[in-house]
Amino acid sequence: MNLKEIYQKTGPGLIVAATGLGGGDIVAASAAGANYGVTLLWAVLIGSLLKFCLNEGIGRWQLVTGRTLLEGWIDDLPKILTWYFTAYLLFWTVMVAAAMMSATGIVANTIFPILSVEAWSITHGLIALVLVWNGGYFFLEHIMKIFIGVMFVCIFFCALMLMPPITEILSSIFLPRLPSGSMVFVFGVIGGVGGSVTVMSYSYWMQEAGWQGKEKIGTMRVDLGIAYGLTGLFGVAIILVASGANAEVATGTGLALEIAEQLVPVLGEPGKWIFLIGFWGAAFSSIIGVWHGVPYLFANFFYHVRDQKNLLESPESIAKTPAYRVYLIYLCFVPMLLLLIGRPFWVIIMYSVTGAFFMPLLAGLLLYMNSARRWLGEYVNSWYTKVLLVICLMLFSFLLIVEIQVQFFS
């Protein structure tokens, strides 16, 4: 398979990559680079590998069983897990959507201060709503490829201008080190790379692209390999920029803006604006991806629990169903209330914690469900996949404990 054929046969993975590369990834990687230089580059690659393992399990389950992973949870597992996930989804949606719109609004306000941060945040949310409501899957795929191009051209230009010697980069990747006090930053990078709940949307993007049956497993793996390869490269580039610019330590999205200012002495004013445009592209593409992907989960839950026709068997797009569009409206407008009241402290705390709750559950369930021959037959988890899933389970469980301790007991 040549590069042209690979490009033509990929798509859902590119949307996963663009959705997962949001403001949170930039902030986590920027903090690691600003504090420890290129020392923690290895954490980006490990995070990308683990997210590939999780998403490959989601795709393999669907292509073998003909059901989404969520349908498998509803049909084959205790009902409490399904209702827990649904309640979690409703809460996670509000927290994450508000934070994503806020991050995009901050950058847009910096580039074009004609509107306030809140106004820019709401404007981006509404634009995403219109694009998703009126555009189909292939329109989304085209838009995401454009955003990926913008992100990589801008961020990689800055990284190439600031990168240290290649020997130092390779040493940081292949000879992992854990400097004193870096554990929190390592977990932040590994947990932030590649998204969280949005990995579940891959099932529906595969369906929209027409990928069905076991014969598509190879294509799915190539697709995800490209997606998380790009994700890893993007995270590495962000660390290089943060390290090369010698950014002062800040918190939240302000760190990325601080890095943009630090680029001025090195690359001049154009370097600052190139970085900010890349940041904006990453943040806004995440909004579009979440607006498009997350309502699938609610619609799938709603219709499957009501014992209506399996959405994967329907010739119509899931995105045209009433449940999908109702949740899209909820996803867009309810988080705006948090923006208007300034996102109080408790919202910020809960946003930090909610993202950590999902990954251990997903890793544990994939370890159990994809290892059962009664469901996957010969396509069960290999020994190395089981090892990676156990690492995911342990790592993300520890990250959850750390988040709870930091937010509530420190």
PATOR-878527 format. One record per residue (C-alpha): residue in three letters; z, y, x; residue number from 1. Coordinates in pm, 1 decimal, padded with zeros to 6 digits. Example, Ala and Ser with C-alpha at 12.3 -4.5 7.8 and 13.67 -1.06 7.14 Angstrom:
2
(ALA,(00780.0,-00450.0,01230.0),1);
(SER,(00714.0,-00106.0,01367.0),2);
REM end
This chain:
410
(MET,(00000.0,00000.0,00000.0),1);
(ASN,(-00110.0,00330.8,00156.3),2);
(LEU,(00059.4,00667.0,00110.7),3);
(LYS,(-00175.5,00773.2,-00169.1),4);
(GLU,(-00101.9,00457.3,-00369.5),5);
(ILE,(00271.6,00499.3,-00313.7),6);
(TYR,(00253.6,00858.6,-00434.1),7);
(GLN,(00061.7,00758.0,-00745.7),8);
(LYS,(00302.1,00475.6,-00831.7),9);
(THR,(00618.1,00682.0,-00798.2),10);
(GLY,(00759.0,00936.2,-01038.3),11);
(PRO,(01091.0,00843.1,-01200.6),12);
(GLY,(01254.9,00833.3,-00858.1),13);
(LEU,(01126.8,01180.2,-00774.7),14);
(ILE,(01293.5,01310.0,-01090.0),15);
(VAL,(01616.8,01135.4,-00987.7),16);
(ALA,(01594.4,01301.2,-00645.9),17);
(ALA,(01529.9,01649.0,-00785.5),18);
(THR,(01805.8,01608.1,-01045.1),19);
(GLY,(02059.0,01479.6,-00794.4),20);
(LEU,(01986.5,01751.4,-00537.8),21);
(GLY,(02181.5,02023.2,-00712.9),22);
(GLY,(02416.6,02298.9,-00610.2),23);
(GLY,(02698.1,02048.9,-00559.8),24);
(ASP,(02503.4,01862.5,-00291.6),25);
(ILE,(02431.6,02184.9,-00107.6),26);
(VAL,(02793.7,02298.9,-00125.2),27);
(ALA,(02930.8,01962.3,-00004.3),28);
(ALA,(02680.6,01931.2,00280.3),29);
(SER,(02720.5,02299.4,00372.6),30);
(ALA,(03097.2,02264.3,00394.9),31);
(ALA,(03058.2,01958.7,00620.8),32);
(GLY,(02810.3,02138.3,00846.4),33);
(ALA,(03007.8,02461.8,00862.1),34);
(ASN,(03328.9,02282.4,00961.1),35);
(TYR,(03203.6,01999.1,01181.9),36);
(GLY,(02849.2,02082.7,01284.3),37);
(VAL,(02616.8,01782.5,01290.9),38);
(THR,(02901.6,01534.6,01342.0),39);
(LEU,(02896.6,01411.1,00980.3),40);
(LEU,(02522.7,01352.8,00943.8),41);
(TRP,(02590.8,00979.8,00914.9),42);
(ALA,(02783.4,01039.9,00589.8),43);
(VAL,(02468.6,01178.1,00421.7),44);
(LEU,(02271.4,00863.6,00500.8),45);
(ILE,(02551.6,00635.1,00384.8),46);
(GLY,(02577.6,00829.9,00058.2),47);
(SER,(02202.9,00796.8,00002.4),48);
(LEU,(02211.5,00422.0,00073.8),49);
(LEU,(02499.1,00363.3,-00168.9),50);
(LYS,(02332.2,00564.9,-00446.3),51);
(PHE,(02010.5,00367.4,-00386.5),52);
(CYS,(02209.2,00045.5,-00429.7),53);
(LEU,(02356.7,00164.2,-00760.2),54);
(ASN,(02028.2,00289.1,-00901.6),55);
(GLU,(01839.8,-00022.6,-00788.6),56);
(GLY,(02091.5,-00229.3,-00984.8),57);
(ILE,(02030.3,-00017.9,-01295.6),58);
(GLY,(01653.5,-00054.5,-01265.0),59);
(ARG,(01664.2,-00427.9,-01186.0),60);
(TRP,(01886.2,-00498.2,-01488.4),61);
(GLN,(01643.1,-00324.3,-01720.1),62);
(LEU,(01322.6,-00473.9,-01582.3),63);
(VAL,(01464.5,-00828.2,-01599.6),64);
(THR,(01653.6,-00814.2,-01931.6),65);
(GLY,(01436.4,-00565.7,-02123.6),66);
(ARG,(01752.6,-00369.0,-02210.2),67);
(THR,(01899.8,-00054.5,-02063.4),68);
(LEU,(02228.3,-00096.1,-01880.1),69);
(LEU,(02397.2,00100.1,-02158.8),70);
(GLU,(02265.2,-00151.0,-02414.4),71);
(GLY,(02404.4,-00427.9,-02198.4),72);
(TRP,(02745.8,-00259.9,-02204.6),73);
(ILE,(02731.4,-00228.2,-02583.3),74);
(ASP,(02615.7,-00587.3,-02642.3),75);
(ASP,(02800.4,-00785.7,-02377.7),76);
(LEU,(03119.7,-00604.9,-02278.9),77);
(PRO,(03441.1,-00506.3,-02461.0),78);
(LYS,(03379.9,-00216.9,-02699.4),79);
(ILE,(03646.3,-00003.9,-02533.1),80);
(LEU,(03418.3,00040.3,-02228.2),81);
(THR,(03135.5,00173.3,-02443.0),82);
(TRP,(03358.9,00418.2,-02627.2),83);
(TYR,(03523.4,00526.7,-02301.8),84);
(PHE,(03183.4,00602.9,-02151.9),85);
(THR,(03070.1,00795.7,-02459.9),86);
(ALA,(03385.3,01009.7,-02468.1),87);
(TYR,(03347.6,01064.4,-02095.4),88);
(LEU,(02981.5,01163.2,-02142.2),89);
(LEU,(03070.4,01426.8,-02402.6),90);
(PHE,(03328.4,01583.6,-02171.6),91);
(TRP,(03130.4,01544.8,-01848.6),92);
(THR,(02829.5,01709.7,-02010.0),93);
(VAL,(03016.1,02031.5,-02081.0),94);
(MET,(03183.8,02053.6,-01740.4),95);
(VAL,(02875.4,01975.5,-01533.1),96);
(ALA,(02628.7,02179.0,-01740.1),97);
(ALA,(02851.1,02486.9,-01716.4),98);
(ALA,(02891.8,02446.7,-01341.0),99);
(MET,(02518.1,02393.7,-01286.6),100);
(MET,(02418.5,02697.3,-01490.0),101);
(SER,(02682.1,02901.5,-01307.3),102);
(ALA,(02556.3,02794.8,-00963.8),103);
(THR,(02197.9,02881.0,-01058.5),104);
(GLY,(02308.1,03213.1,-01205.2),105);
(ILE,(02491.5,03311.5,-00886.3),106);
(VAL,(02184.2,03252.1,-00671.8),107);
(ALA,(01947.7,03422.0,-00919.0),108);
(ASN,(02179.7,03722.8,-00933.2),109);
(THR,(02175.1,03741.8,-00553.4),110);
(ILE,(01794.7,03732.4,-00541.7),111);
(PHE,(01737.1,03954.7,-00848.4),112);
(PRO,(02053.7,04151.2,-00934.6),113);
(ILE,(01892.1,04305.3,-01243.1),114);
(LEU,(02101.5,04070.8,-01461.4),115);
(SER,(02463.9,03958.6,-01435.9),116);
(VAL,(02556.6,03610.0,-01317.2),117);
(GLU,(02642.5,03508.9,-01674.9),118);
(ALA,(02312.7,03642.1,-01810.5),119);
(TRP,(02111.3,03460.7,-01544.0),120);
(SER,(02307.7,03140.5,-01606.5),121);
(ILE,(02236.7,03147.4,-01979.2),122);
(THR,(01872.6,03241.7,-01918.4),123);
(HIS,(01817.9,02936.7,-01696.8),124);
(GLY,(01983.8,02712.3,-01954.2),125);
(LEU,(01754.6,02842.5,-02228.1),126);
(ILE,(01440.4,02812.6,-02015.0),127);
(ALA,(01530.5,02450.8,-01937.2),128);
(LEU,(01584.1,02386.7,-02308.8),129);
(VAL,(01239.0,02520.1,-02396.2),130);
(LEU,(01070.8,02320.6,-02116.4),131);
(VAL,(01237.5,01993.7,-02213.4),132);
(TRP,(01195.6,02043.6,-02588.3),133);
(ASN,(00822.4,02111.2,-02564.5),134);
(GLY,(00721.2,01916.5,-02254.4),135);
(GLY,(00688.2,01540.9,-02226.8),136);
(TYR,(00781.0,01310.3,-01941.6),137);
(PHE,(00465.3,01362.8,-01736.3),138);
(PHE,(00503.4,01740.2,-01765.3),139);
(LEU,(00858.1,01698.3,-01632.5),140);
(GLU,(00731.9,01481.6,-01346.0),141);
(HIS,(00480.4,01747.5,-01249.1),142);
(ILE,(00741.3,02025.7,-01263.7),143);
(MET,(00987.1,01825.1,-01055.0),144);
(LYS,(00727.3,01758.7,-00785.2),145);
(ILE,(00673.4,02133.5,-00760.4),146);
(PHE,(01045.8,02199.0,-00728.0),147);
(ILE,(01082.4,01924.8,-00467.0),148);
(GLY,(00805.6,02091.9,-00269.5),149);
(VAL,(00975.5,02432.1,-00292.2),150);
(MET,(01314.9,02288.3,-00192.0),151);
(PHE,(01187.3,02097.8,00107.1),152);
(VAL,(00954.7,02365.8,00242.8),153);
(CYS,(01229.3,02628.8,00229.2),154);
(ILE,(01526.7,02425.7,00348.5),155);
(PHE,(01336.5,02231.1,00615.3),156);
(PHE,(01187.6,02551.6,00756.1),157);
(CYS,(01538.4,02688.3,00805.2),158);
(ALA,(01660.3,02356.1,00949.0),159);
(LEU,(01375.3,02333.9,01199.7),160);
(MET,(01442.7,02687.5,01317.5),161);
(LEU,(01812.8,02616.4,01373.5),162);
(MET,(01827.8,02248.3,01467.2),163);
(PRO,(02011.8,02138.0,01782.6),164);
(PRO,(01855.0,01898.0,02036.7),165);
(ILE,(01719.6,01579.2,01877.6),166);
(THR,(01946.5,01367.1,02097.2),167);
(GLU,(02250.4,01531.4,01939.4),168);
(ILE,(02116.7,01460.2,01590.2),169);
(LEU,(02043.3,01093.7,01666.0),170);
(SER,(02384.3,01052.2,01825.1),171);
(SER,(02552.3,01192.0,01512.8),172);
(ILE,(02358.8,00951.7,01290.2),173);
(PHE,(02384.1,00628.4,01487.4),174);
(LEU,(02723.4,00681.2,01655.0),175);
(PRO,(02947.6,00779.8,01360.7),176);
(ARG,(03257.3,00983.3,01439.0),177);
(LEU,(03543.4,01091.6,01217.0),178);
(PRO,(03698.2,01414.5,01349.8),179);
(SER,(04055.2,01500.1,01259.9),180);
(GLY,(04079.5,01643.1,00907.7),181);
(SER,(03721.6,01551.5,00817.2),182);
(MET,(03798.1,01274.4,00565.7),183);
(VAL,(03779.6,01504.0,00261.7),184);
(PHE,(03443.3,01641.0,00375.6),185);
(VAL,(03308.5,01289.1,00437.2),186);
(PHE,(03399.5,01180.5,00085.1),187);
(GLY,(03259.0,01504.6,-00054.2),188);
(VAL,(02923.0,01440.4,00110.7),189);
(ILE,(02906.5,01070.5,00019.2),190);
(GLY,(03012.8,01135.8,-00339.8),191);
(GLY,(02796.9,01444.9,-00388.5),192);
(VAL,(02466.8,01310.6,-00256.6),193);
(GLY,(02230.5,01188.2,-00527.7),194);
(GLY,(02419.2,01274.5,-00847.6),195);
(SER,(02659.9,01073.5,-01063.0),196);
(VAL,(02606.1,01005.3,-01435.2),197);
(THR,(02244.6,01120.1,-01403.5),198);
(VAL,(02156.0,00796.9,-01218.9),199);
(MET,(02176.2,00626.8,-01560.8),200);
(SER,(01881.0,00835.9,-01677.4),201);
(TYR,(01652.4,00642.7,-01444.0),202);
(SER,(01628.6,00367.6,-01708.2),203);
(TYR,(01462.4,00601.4,-01955.6),204);
(TRP,(01233.0,00768.9,-01705.9),205);
(MET,(01105.8,00421.7,-01612.3),206);
(GLN,(01044.1,00356.2,-01982.0),207);
(GLU,(00858.5,00686.2,-02024.0),208);
(ALA,(00642.5,00600.4,-01721.8),209);
(GLY,(00555.3,00264.4,-01880.1),210);
(TRP,(00739.1,00048.8,-01625.8),211);
(GLN,(00835.7,-00279.4,-01792.5),212);
(GLY,(00878.5,-00637.9,-01676.9),213);
(LYS,(00987.9,-00815.5,-01359.6),214);
(GLU,(00659.6,-00744.4,-01185.0),215);
(LYS,(00762.6,-00378.3,-01158.2),216);
(ILE,(01074.3,-00450.9,-00950.7),217);
(GLY,(00886.6,-00395.3,-00623.4),218);
(THR,(00743.3,-00066.6,-00747.9),219);
(MET,(01087.0,00041.9,-00865.4),220);
(ARG,(01239.0,-00026.6,-00523.3),221);
(VAL,(00965.4,00167.9,-00344.1),222);
(ASP,(01012.7,00452.3,-00591.3),223);
(LEU,(01388.7,00467.6,-00533.1),224);
(GLY,(01346.5,00423.2,-00158.7),225);
(ILE,(01129.6,00734.7,-00146.5),226);
(ALA,(01368.6,00922.5,-00375.7),227);
(TYR,(01682.7,00853.5,-00175.8),228);
(GLY,(01497.6,00889.8,00153.0),229);
(LEU,(01413.0,01244.9,00046.6),230);
(THR,(01770.9,01292.7,-00072.7),231);
(GLY,(01905.7,01191.0,00266.9),232);
(LEU,(01661.6,01414.9,00452.5),233);
(PHE,(01754.5,01708.9,00231.4),234);
(GLY,(02127.4,01655.2,00295.1),235);
(VAL,(02064.5,01631.4,00669.9),236);
(ALA,(01864.4,01955.3,00659.2),237);
(ILE,(02145.1,02137.7,00477.2),238);
(ILE,(02400.9,02026.2,00736.9),239);
(LEU,(02167.9,02140.8,01014.6),240);
(VAL,(02129.1,02481.8,00853.2),241);
(ALA,(02503.1,02521.4,00799.9),242);
(SER,(02576.0,02407.3,01153.2),243);
(GLY,(02307.8,02616.1,01318.6),244);
(ALA,(02403.6,02929.5,01128.6),245);
(ASN,(02770.3,02883.7,01223.1),246);
(ALA,(02875.3,02982.5,00872.7),247);
(GLU,(03230.1,03095.6,00803.8),248);
(VAL,(03429.0,02859.1,00584.3),249);
(ALA,(03422.8,02961.3,00220.4),250);
(THR,(03471.5,02781.6,-00108.0),251);
(GLY,(03236.7,02670.9,-00382.1),252);
(THR,(02891.1,02818.8,-00418.1),253);
(GLY,(03002.6,03115.8,-00208.5),254);
(LEU,(02964.7,02895.8,00098.8),255);
(ALA,(02590.4,02858.8,00044.5),256);
(LEU,(02557.6,03234.4,-00003.4),257);
(GLU,(02760.2,03291.6,00312.4),258);
(ILE,(02522.7,03066.1,00503.6),259);
(ALA,(02228.2,03268.5,00373.3),260);
(GLU,(02387.1,03582.7,00518.1),261);
(GLN,(02454.7,03407.6,00849.0),262);
(LEU,(02084.5,03324.6,00879.5),263);
(VAL,(01993.8,03693.5,00911.8),264);
(PRO,(02085.4,03734.4,01282.3),265);
(VAL,(01892.4,03415.9,01366.5),266);
(LEU,(01588.6,03426.3,01138.1),267);
(GLY,(01601.4,03781.5,01004.9),268);
(GLU,(01602.4,03879.7,00638.4),269);
(PRO,(01313.5,03641.3,00553.5),270);
(GLY,(01528.3,03345.2,00662.6),271);
(LYS,(01800.6,03444.8,00419.0),272);
(TRP,(01560.9,03469.7,00126.1),273);
(ILE,(01382.1,03145.8,00213.9),274);
(PHE,(01714.6,02961.0,00208.1),275);
(LEU,(01817.7,03121.0,-00121.1),276);
(ILE,(01486.2,03027.8,-00283.7),277);
(GLY,(01535.7,02668.0,-00168.8),278);
(PHE,(01890.3,02671.2,-00307.7),279);
(TRP,(01763.9,02813.5,-00637.4),280);
(GLY,(01493.2,02544.7,-00656.6),281);
(ALA,(01750.8,02269.3,-00602.8),282);
(ALA,(01992.6,02412.2,-00859.3),283);
(PHE,(01736.0,02485.0,-01131.6),284);
(SER,(01557.9,02150.9,-01092.9),285);
(SER,(01896.0,01984.2,-01147.2),286);
(ILE,(01941.5,02173.5,-01473.0),287);
(ILE,(01598.1,02063.6,-01596.5),288);
(GLY,(01664.8,01702.8,-01493.2),289);
(VAL,(02004.8,01691.0,-01662.0),290);
(TRP,(01872.4,01857.8,-01977.5),291);
(HIS,(01596.6,01596.2,-01992.5),292);
(GLY,(01786.5,01286.8,-01878.5),293);
(VAL,(02137.6,01299.5,-02024.0),294);
(PRO,(02039.5,01320.9,-02396.1),295);
(TYR,(01867.5,00981.7,-02348.2),296);
(LEU,(02210.4,00825.7,-02297.0),297);
(PHE,(02354.1,00966.5,-02617.6),298);
(ALA,(02043.8,00876.3,-02821.1),299);
(ASN,(02045.4,00521.1,-02682.4),300);
(PHE,(02415.4,00482.7,-02766.0),301);
(PHE,(02376.9,00633.5,-03113.7),302);
(TYR,(02087.6,00415.6,-03228.3),303);
(HIS,(02201.2,00094.4,-03058.9),304);
(VAL,(02552.9,00110.1,-03204.7),305);
(ARG,(02394.4,00164.5,-03547.3),306);
(ASP,(02196.0,-00155.5,-03483.8),307);
(GLN,(01865.4,00022.5,-03511.5),308);
(LYS,(01552.1,-00077.8,-03322.8),309);
(ASN,(01583.8,-00114.6,-02947.9),310);
(LEU,(01455.4,00211.0,-02803.0),311);
(LEU,(01272.6,00029.2,-02524.5),312);
(GLU,(01058.8,-00146.7,-02785.3),313);
(SER,(00956.4,00174.0,-02959.0),314);
(PRO,(00608.1,00313.3,-02889.4),315);
(GLU,(00743.2,00663.8,-02943.8),316);
(SER,(00921.4,00862.8,-02676.6),317);
(ILE,(01300.0,00856.3,-02703.6),318);
(ALA,(01289.3,01231.2,-02645.6),319);
(LYS,(01136.3,01280.5,-02991.5),320);
(THR,(01431.9,01127.5,-03178.7),321);
(PRO,(01674.2,01350.5,-03376.4),322);
(ALA,(01977.7,01221.6,-03183.7),323);
(TYR,(01816.0,01317.4,-02852.7),324);
(ARG,(01739.5,01669.8,-02968.0),325);
(VAL,(02081.0,01725.1,-03124.7),326);
(TYR,(02245.9,01629.6,-02797.3),327);
(LEU,(02005.0,01851.5,-02603.8),328);
(ILE,(02122.2,02146.8,-02813.9),329);
(TYR,(02486.5,02048.8,-02754.9),330);
(LEU,(02420.4,02015.6,-02381.9),331);
(CYS,(02265.6,02360.9,-02361.8),332);
(PHE,(02485.0,02577.7,-02585.2),333);
(VAL,(02841.2,02440.7,-02576.3),334);
(PRO,(02877.9,02488.1,-02196.1),335);
(MET,(02765.7,02849.7,-02238.3),336);
(LEU,(03098.9,02917.5,-02408.3),337);
(LEU,(03271.0,02834.5,-02080.2),338);
(LEU,(03043.2,03077.4,-01899.1),339);
(LEU,(03128.6,03355.8,-02142.2),340);
(ILE,(03503.5,03306.0,-02098.4),341);
(GLY,(03471.9,03291.3,-01722.2),342);
(ARG,(03532.3,02921.9,-01665.3),343);
(PRO,(03914.6,02925.7,-01649.0),344);
(PHE,(04105.1,02738.5,-01380.5),345);
(TRP,(04161.2,02422.8,-01584.6),346);
(VAL,(03786.9,02387.4,-01639.1),347);
(ILE,(03720.4,02402.5,-01264.8),348);
(ILE,(03989.3,02140.7,-01202.5),349);
(MET,(03854.0,01903.7,-01466.1),350);
(TYR,(03498.5,01949.5,-01341.9),351);
(SER,(03607.4,01835.5,-00995.2),352);
(VAL,(03780.9,01527.6,-01133.1),353);
(THR,(03528.9,01414.2,-01397.0),354);
(GLY,(03252.8,01341.5,-01147.3),355);
(ALA,(03479.4,01103.8,-00956.9),356);
(PHE,(03569.1,00895.3,-01263.3),357);
(PHE,(03225.9,00746.6,-01329.7),358);
(MET,(03108.8,00597.6,-00999.9),359);
(PRO,(03383.1,00328.9,-00961.7),360);
(LEU,(03313.8,00213.6,-01319.2),361);
(LEU,(02939.1,00189.8,-01255.2),362);
(ALA,(02983.3,00004.6,-00925.1),363);
(GLY,(03227.9,-00243.6,-01076.5),364);
(LEU,(03012.2,-00317.9,-01378.9),365);
(LEU,(02695.9,-00363.7,-01171.1),366);
(LEU,(02887.0,-00599.9,-00943.4),367);
(TYR,(02989.5,-00806.1,-01246.8),368);
(MET,(02683.4,-00789.6,-01472.6),369);
(ASN,(02410.5,-00816.3,-01209.5),370);
(SER,(02580.3,-01117.6,-01050.2),371);
(ALA,(02565.7,-01323.3,-01373.4),372);
(ARG,(02277.6,-01572.3,-01388.9),373);
(ARG,(02301.4,-01591.3,-01768.8),374);
(TRP,(02161.5,-01238.5,-01775.3),375);
(LEU,(01952.0,-01196.1,-01458.7),376);
(GLY,(01867.1,-01552.5,-01358.1),377);
(GLU,(01709.6,-01559.9,-01011.9),378);
(TYR,(01728.8,-01179.1,-00987.5),379);
(VAL,(02108.0,-01168.4,-00948.0),380);
(ASN,(02267.5,-00959.9,-00673.5),381);
(SER,(02198.9,-01081.0,-00320.5),382);
(TRP,(02490.8,-01117.3,-00081.5),383);
(TYR,(02414.7,-00785.0,00089.8),384);
(THR,(02384.8,-00608.7,-00247.3),385);
(LYS,(02727.1,-00745.1,-00339.9),386);
(VAL,(02867.1,-00615.7,-00010.9),387);
(LEU,(02723.7,-00268.1,-00077.5),388);
(LEU,(02856.4,-00267.9,-00434.4),389);
(VAL,(03203.5,-00367.6,-00312.2),390);
(ILE,(03187.7,-00079.9,-00062.9),391);
(CYS,(03080.5,00151.7,-00346.9),392);
(LEU,(03366.8,00032.6,-00564.8),393);
(MET,(03628.8,00077.2,-00292.6),394);
(LEU,(03491.8,00404.9,-00162.4),395);
(PHE,(03449.3,00576.4,-00497.5),396);
(SER,(03785.7,00446.7,-00621.7),397);
(PHE,(03950.3,00599.6,-00317.2),398);
(LEU,(03758.1,00921.6,-00377.1),399);
(LEU,(03890.9,00928.9,-00734.2),400);
(ILE,(04249.5,00889.9,-00611.5),401);
(VAL,(04199.3,01164.3,-00352.0),402);
(GLU,(04053.9,01401.5,-00615.0),403);
(ILE,(04346.8,01344.3,-00851.1),404);
(GLN,(04601.8,01398.1,-00572.2),405);
(VAL,(04431.0,01713.8,-00446.7),406);
(GLN,(04391.1,01869.9,-00791.1),407);
(PHE,(04722.0,01776.1,-00953.4),408);
(PHE,(04975.9,01688.8,-00683.7),409);
(SER,(04906.2,01920.1,-00389.7),410);
REM end
